[in-house]
């Protein structure tokens, strides 16, 4: 989700998605995902657009609690892609919660 959020921001600001080249055609392994996570968080901070601190914290907890080295690379790639796809649902839910809280 964070990755897609970053790509959405860069698309809006620069009309390109340069970070996509780091995704290795969505053929990922645990080391790649760990590297991507740190780079994504840093880029979001550089853009001053890191609105999803709770999500970032949850992902960090999953990294600590899980042993991704036992997960097949195809499953890692699938779950990463699934998270990117679900990003819009998370944004819509977050926006609806913000509207409800302001009423």
N, CA and C of each residue as an Amber inpcrd file, in Angstrom:
protein
   309
   0.8210000  -1.1900000   0.0000000   0.0000000   0.0000000   0.0000000
   0.8640000   1.2520000   0.0000000   1.9000000   1.2360000   0.8090000
   2.7820000   2.4030000   0.8660000   3.4600000   2.6510000  -0.4740000
   3.8340000   1.5910000  -1.1480000   4.4960000   1.7180000  -2.4420000
   3.5630000   2.3880000  -3.4550000   2.3350000   1.9330000  -3.5240000
   1.3790000   2.5240000  -4.4600000   1.0850000   3.9650000  -4.0710000
   1.0120000   4.2340000  -2.7940000   0.7940000   5.6010000  -2.3210000
   1.9320000   6.4970000  -2.8270000   3.1760000   6.0220000  -2.6870000
   4.3260000   6.7840000  -3.1680000   4.2420000   6.9960000  -4.6790000
   3.8970000   5.9600000  -5.4150000   3.8180000   6.1050000  -6.8670000
   2.6950000   7.0520000  -7.2810000   1.5980000   7.0520000  -6.5400000
   0.5120000   7.9970000  -6.8230000   0.9840000   9.4370000  -6.6110000
   1.7440000   9.6640000  -5.5510000   2.2530000  11.0010000  -5.2580000
   3.2170000  11.4620000  -6.3430000   4.1530000  10.5830000  -6.7290000
   5.1080000  10.9910000  -7.7670000   4.4180000  11.2060000  -9.1090000
   3.3870000  10.4240000  -9.3800000   2.6240000  10.6010000 -10.6250000
   1.9470000  11.9690000 -10.6410000   1.3830000  12.3750000  -9.5040000
   0.7220000  13.6780000  -9.4100000   1.7230000  14.8240000  -9.5450000
   2.8830000  14.6650000  -8.9160000   3.8420000  15.7710000  -8.8830000
   4.7450000  15.8350000 -10.1080000   5.0760000  14.6910000 -10.6990000
   6.0420000  14.6870000 -11.7970000   5.5000000  14.0550000 -13.0700000
   4.2940000  13.5480000 -13.0130000   3.6690000  12.8470000 -14.1330000
   4.4940000  11.6360000 -14.5880000   5.1800000  11.0080000 -13.6320000
   5.9180000   9.7770000 -13.9250000   5.9730000   8.9350000 -12.6480000
   6.3710000   7.6920000 -12.8010000   6.5020000   6.7980000 -11.6440000
   7.8920000   6.1610000 -11.6480000   8.9220000   6.9460000 -11.3330000
  10.2870000   6.4220000 -11.3970000  10.5450000   5.2770000 -10.4180000
   9.7810000   5.2030000  -9.3490000  10.0060000   4.1540000  -8.3550000
   9.6470000   2.7760000  -8.8990000   8.7820000   2.7320000  -9.8940000
   8.3520000   1.4450000 -10.4680000   9.5400000   0.6190000 -10.9530000
  10.5830000   1.2680000 -11.4270000  11.7550000   0.5380000 -11.9230000
  12.4510000  -0.2530000 -10.8110000  12.2220000   0.0950000  -9.5610000
  12.8320000  -0.6210000  -8.4320000  12.0690000  -1.8850000  -8.0540000
  10.9240000  -2.1230000  -8.6770000  10.0640000  -3.2440000  -8.2940000
  10.4070000  -4.5520000  -8.9960000  11.4300000  -4.5540000  -9.8400000
  11.9270000  -5.7820000 -10.4510000  10.8140000  -6.5840000 -11.1310000
   9.9440000  -5.8640000 -11.8580000   8.8060000  -6.5060000 -12.5390000
   7.9510000  -7.3360000 -11.5840000   7.8790000  -6.9130000 -10.3540000
   7.0840000  -7.5550000  -9.2920000   7.5630000  -8.9790000  -8.9940000
   8.8060000  -9.2490000  -9.2560000   9.4290000 -10.5200000  -8.8730000
  10.3040000 -10.2130000  -7.6680000   9.7230000 -10.3740000  -6.4880000
  10.3480000  -9.9000000  -5.2610000  10.7650000 -11.0470000  -4.3470000
  11.7040000 -10.7410000  -3.4690000  12.1270000 -11.6730000  -2.4330000
  12.1950000 -10.8880000  -1.1190000  12.4310000 -11.5530000   0.0010000
  12.4150000 -10.8490000   1.2900000  13.3860000  -9.6650000   1.3580000
  14.5810000  -9.8250000   0.8290000  15.5660000  -8.7440000   0.8890000
  15.1130000  -7.5320000   0.0790000  14.5170000  -7.7890000  -1.0700000
  14.0220000  -6.6910000  -1.9000000  12.9090000  -5.9320000  -1.1880000
  11.9970000  -6.6640000  -0.5700000  10.8750000  -6.0220000   0.1130000
  11.3770000  -5.1870000   1.2930000  12.3520000  -5.6930000   2.0210000
  12.9130000  -4.9260000   3.1320000  13.5710000  -3.6430000   2.6310000
  14.3220000  -3.7550000   1.5400000  14.9730000  -2.5700000   0.9590000
  13.9200000  -1.5850000   0.4640000  12.9090000  -2.1010000  -0.2280000
  11.8530000  -1.2380000  -0.7480000  11.1350000  -0.5050000   0.3810000
  10.8660000  -1.2030000   1.4650000  10.1570000  -0.5870000   2.5910000
  10.9120000   0.6450000   3.0920000  12.2140000   0.4920000   3.3190000
  12.9860000   1.6330000   3.8380000  13.0460000   2.7690000   2.8190000
  13.1900000   2.4360000   1.5460000  13.2420000   3.4680000   0.5130000
  11.8990000   4.1820000   0.3600000  10.8140000   3.4440000   0.4590000
   9.4730000   4.0350000   0.3380000   9.2240000   5.0010000   1.4820000
   9.5240000   4.5710000   2.6970000   9.3130000   5.4440000   3.8610000
  10.1490000   6.7130000   3.7170000  11.3920000   6.5680000   3.3060000
  12.2590000   7.7380000   3.1360000  11.7310000   8.6790000   2.0610000
  11.2840000   8.1280000   0.9350000  10.7440000   8.9730000  -0.1460000
   9.4760000   9.7020000   0.3020000   8.5980000   9.0030000   1.0100000
   7.3860000   9.6580000   1.5120000   7.7460000  10.8010000   2.4530000
   8.7550000  10.5960000   3.2780000   9.2070000  11.6650000   4.1800000
   9.8220000  12.8200000   3.3950000  10.5850000  12.5210000   2.3530000
  11.1800000  13.5690000   1.5210000  10.1080000  14.4200000   0.8530000
   9.0450000  13.7700000   0.3910000   7.9390000  14.4970000  -0.2320000
   7.0380000  15.1710000   0.8040000   7.2920000  14.9070000   2.0860000
   6.4520000  15.4040000   3.1760000   4.9980000  14.9730000   2.9720000
   4.8290000  13.7070000   2.5680000   3.5060000  13.1530000   2.2690000
   3.2710000  11.8410000   3.0030000   3.9320000  11.6220000   4.1070000
   3.7710000  10.3560000   4.8160000   2.5750000  10.4520000   5.7630000
   1.3850000  10.2780000   5.1900000   0.1410000  10.3990000   5.9370000
  -0.2590000   9.1110000   6.6480000   0.3590000   8.0250000   6.3110000
  -0.0690000   6.7220000   6.8040000   0.9060000   6.1520000   7.8160000
   1.1390000   6.8770000   8.8770000   2.0750000   6.4290000   9.9190000
   1.5800000   5.1510000  10.5930000   0.2710000   5.0250000  10.7890000
  -0.2660000   3.7950000  11.3970000   0.0020000   2.5980000  10.5000000
  -0.2050000   2.7510000   9.2160000   0.0610000   1.6830000   8.2670000
   1.5520000   1.3430000   8.2690000   2.3810000   2.3480000   8.2670000
   3.8280000   2.1440000   8.3180000   4.2220000   1.3570000   9.5700000
   3.6240000   1.7040000  10.6830000   3.8930000   1.0080000  11.9470000
   3.4220000  -0.4430000  11.8950000   2.2620000  -0.6810000  11.3180000
   1.7460000  -2.0500000  11.1920000   2.6510000  -2.9040000  10.3060000
   3.1260000  -2.3250000   9.2300000   4.0250000  -3.0580000   8.3380000
   5.3220000  -3.3830000   9.0710000   5.8450000  -2.4240000   9.8260000
   7.0730000  -2.6620000  10.5900000   6.8710000  -3.8040000  11.5830000
   5.7270000  -3.8330000  12.2400000   5.4290000  -4.9150000  13.1850000
   5.3840000  -6.2600000  12.4810000   4.7900000  -6.3010000  11.2990000
   4.7430000  -7.5480000  10.5280000   6.1400000  -8.0280000  10.1490000
   7.0100000  -7.1020000   9.7940000   8.3860000  -7.4780000   9.4790000
   9.0690000  -8.1070000  10.6880000   8.8350000  -7.5470000  11.8470000
   9.4770000  -8.0520000  13.0630000   8.9170000  -9.4140000  13.4620000
   7.6030000  -9.5820000  13.3340000   6.9350000 -10.7990000  13.7960000
   7.0190000 -11.9610000  12.8040000   7.2380000 -11.6810000  11.5460000
   7.1570000 -12.7110000  10.5120000   8.5340000 -13.1660000  10.0640000
   8.5750000 -14.4000000   9.6060000   9.8020000 -14.9360000   9.0210000
   9.5580000 -15.1000000   7.5310000   9.8070000 -14.0140000   6.7960000
   9.5500000 -14.0280000   5.3560000  10.5030000 -14.9410000   4.6010000
  11.5840000 -15.3430000   5.2320000  12.5280000 -16.2240000   4.5370000
  11.9150000 -17.5970000   4.2700000  10.8510000 -17.9470000   5.0040000
  10.1750000 -19.2270000   4.7890000   9.0550000 -19.1290000   3.7490000
   8.7510000 -17.9280000   3.3140000   7.6730000 -17.7130000   2.3520000
   8.2420000 -17.7730000   0.9320000   7.6020000 -18.5160000   0.0410000
   8.0760000 -18.5550000  -1.3480000   8.0460000 -17.1610000  -1.9900000
   9.0020000 -16.8980000  -2.8540000   9.0860000 -15.5920000  -3.5070000
   7.8180000 -15.2530000  -4.2910000   7.1760000 -16.2510000  -4.8890000
   5.9290000 -15.9900000  -5.6100000   4.8480000 -15.4660000  -4.6620000
   4.7890000 -15.9980000  -3.4460000   3.8180000 -15.5230000  -2.4590000
   4.1500000 -14.1000000  -2.0100000   5.4250000 -13.8220000  -1.8480000
   5.8460000 -12.4700000  -1.4700000   5.4410000 -11.4860000  -2.5630000
   5.7210000 -11.8380000  -3.8050000   5.3600000 -10.9700000  -4.9280000
   3.8510000 -10.7670000  -5.0030000   3.0980000 -11.8460000  -4.8170000
   1.6410000 -11.7560000  -4.8670000   1.1130000 -10.8390000  -3.7620000
   1.5760000 -11.0230000  -2.5400000   1.0980000 -10.2090000  -1.4230000
   1.4830000  -8.7450000  -1.5730000   2.6650000  -8.4740000  -2.0810000
   3.0900000  -7.0990000  -2.3230000   2.1780000  -6.4510000  -3.3610000
   1.9180000  -7.1760000  -4.4490000   1.0430000  -6.6730000  -5.5010000
  -0.3760000  -6.4830000  -4.9890000  -0.8360000  -7.4070000  -4.1770000
  -2.1620000  -7.2970000  -3.5760000  -2.2640000  -6.0360000  -2.7280000
  -1.2430000  -5.7500000  -1.9510000  -1.2340000  -4.5230000  -1.1480000
  -1.3040000  -3.2780000  -2.0100000  -0.5850000  -3.2870000  -3.1160000
  -0.6360000  -2.1350000  -4.0160000  -2.0440000  -1.9630000  -4.5860000
  -2.6800000  -3.0720000  -4.9090000  -4.0340000  -3.0270000  -5.4620000
  -5.0400000  -2.5320000  -4.4250000  -4.8630000  -2.9120000  -3.1780000
  -5.7970000  -2.5300000  -2.1110000  -5.5920000  -1.0960000  -1.6230000
  -4.5750000  -0.4320000  -2.0930000  -4.2710000   0.9240000  -1.6500000
  -5.4690000   1.8570000  -1.8070000  -6.1620000   1.7680000  -2.9330000
  -7.2990000   2.6680000  -3.1580000  -8.4140000   2.4180000  -2.1590000
  -8.6680000   1.1740000  -1.8170000  -9.6930000   0.8820000  -0.8140000
  -9.3010000   1.4710000   0.5390000  -8.0380000   1.4170000   0.8730000
  -7.5790000   1.9720000   2.1420000  -7.7340000   3.4860000   2.1370000
  -7.4040000   4.1250000   1.0230000  -7.5570000   5.5760000   0.9180000
  -9.0140000   5.9670000   1.0460000  -9.9100000   5.2450000   0.3350000
 -11.3370000   5.5660000   0.3940000 -11.8710000   5.4000000   1.8050000
 -11.4670000   4.3420000   2.4910000 -11.9120000   4.1200000   3.8570000
 -11.4200000   5.2530000   4.7550000 -10.1700000   5.6390000   4.6070000
  -9.5760000   6.7070000   5.4030000 -10.3050000   8.0220000   5.1470000
 -10.6020000   8.3280000   3.8870000 -11.3100000   9.5580000   3.5580000
 -12.7040000   9.5550000   4.1510000 -13.4100000   8.4190000   4.0930000
 -14.7540000   8.3250000   4.6680000 -14.7130000   8.4980000   6.1780000
 -13.7090000   7.9510000   6.8300000 -13.5750000   8.1090000   8.2830000
 -13.3340000   9.5630000   8.6290000 -12.5200000  10.2800000   7.8460000
 -12.2460000  11.6760000   8.1080000 -13.5140000  12.5120000   7.9740000
 -14.3450000  12.2240000   6.9640000 -15.5950000  12.9410000   6.7640000
 -16.5390000  12.6720000   7.9400000 -16.6320000  11.4200000   8.3810000
 -17.5160000  11.0660000   9.4930000 -17.0990000  11.7680000  10.7770000
 -15.8180000  11.8470000  11.0220000 -15.3130000  12.4610000  12.2360000
 -15.5320000  13.9750000  12.2450000 -15.5830000  14.5990000  11.0850000
 -15.7420000  16.0530000  11.0240000 -17.1990000  16.4770000  11.1400000
 -18.1310000  15.5090000  11.0530000 -19.5640000  15.8640000  11.1180000
 -20.0500000  15.9680000  12.5240000
